[in-house]
Amino acid sequence: MKKTAIIIAAVFAALLLSTSCQKVEKIRPAFMVSLNSVTSPAEGGSFKVDLTSGDLWMATSNDPWISVSPANGESSAECVISVDSTVVSTPRSGRVRFKNCTTGDNMDVAVTQDGYGYNISLAKKEVSIKHYDNYESREFEVKVRTNVPFTVDIPTTAFSWLSCETPEMTFDRGARPRDITLKFKWGVNSVPLDRQANIKFIPLDGYTVDSVDDLSVLQAAAPEITIGHDGDSIVILSIARSIGMMQEIVSAQPMRDWDNVLLWEDTDEGYTPEKKGRVRAAAFTLFNTYESLPYEVQYLTEAEELVFFSNTNSFIHEFDLGEYVCSLKNLKRLTVSAYGIVSLPDSLANLSNLEYLDLSSNNFSEVPSVLTPENFPKLKTLLLNTCQRGYILDLSNTTATKVGGFKGPFPRRLLEWENLEKLRLSVNYFEGEMPDMLDYEVKYTEEDCEAMNLPKTLVGTPKVLPNAKFFAFNLNRMYGDIPDWILYHPNLVEWEPYILCYPQEGRASNGRAAFFNNVPTNMDYYWKFYEGYKEHVDIYLGD
């Protein structure tokens, strides 16, 4: 009986165990994922996938740009499929495989990623700028997001006031876009009208883009300036501000008390009622500018004299004089010295009333073509000295490329400027022999000698710079003989030749030492030549 009970209990326990196992098998979840596919933009991204499993599992991908986390487990989980940013312009595809480690079943999630289309896009498509700002502040940046090399196309109408620095573009990450910063520089708007530039970005050859943004730059108009006394005061202050003049003008004082300004008075020669209180002369000295003469200059319409002298580090600059001063037809005296000028506009010829022009200590390399007696019939003084960026003693072995200073043969055409009373060409890099002028068509006549009380032996000799009371060309790189037109010039004593003419220095570009062979020991030959001509003896004696 006892044995029968044990057998019955064992059978019951086996049935219970069998029933329990059947219940576990029935509640085990099916192996499945919530998505069959995902599509990623070119920038990449993360995508959630719900995995259902009651067994051990693992997730893998053979594509290095696809990853999944977590990559294994033993029950259901929320997985994240991560897709890297692409580097190509075409679509690509891959997969993530989920494997049931118990049953060996697989579930795949297809991954498709779009390629980058070529494009040039701007975060900001419009830029507004003021009509004026300090030189250092006249710039702005534009961020361009692109995956294609391009050029910046500024319209020709904006070349004079807008430029762009384009960095080198290296697309070593394929078609993946990146941000490129462009730096634009802008100039002052000198007219009372808004102006606009529509800038385009042109892909280089071989690239077809899906989209390209344009940039619009709008600049405010300059304020209206009233021509007159009040306008002149604003102009003077604006010029001083524009060029960064170091000496402050006390604007609280009346303009007639300003140190750098001279106003018209009714006692001045040439005064007319409309000139009353207007600026007759103005001087701007010791300043720091990186630009040509400012546009406000054009409003000083009654000025007879303007002076711009001593720009900081003028030897490093390369300015054109600019057009604005060329409209001041009443100017008689103009000084733009140590400014950084390398060229003059043809429109400077508009200043036909100039009597005095000082362009010394600039960076010219040749005498500007606009400087002719035809363009400036009233000019008496021309100063073109000390145009050297750096001191070079020997021109034959220098490696400097930007040395400044007039180079090459002596400018004969300046010697033919008959009306000049003062010509200064000292401390430049003129080289070679002085023109002997023997073929010069203008000769001394008997009438000239009688009128000027000169020896008749001058008849038929070159009449060079006959009115020049001052002529200096020392410390150039001249050599050879001093021509007779200098040695016997009627005004030679006034030129102080042993100081301002004969001394040369260094070597010319051909290696020849710069000195004249026939410098007279003294002036005895000269007094003998002019013996009996009291005018020259008086000059020598200082009477």
Disulfide bonds with the S-S distance in Angstrom:
none
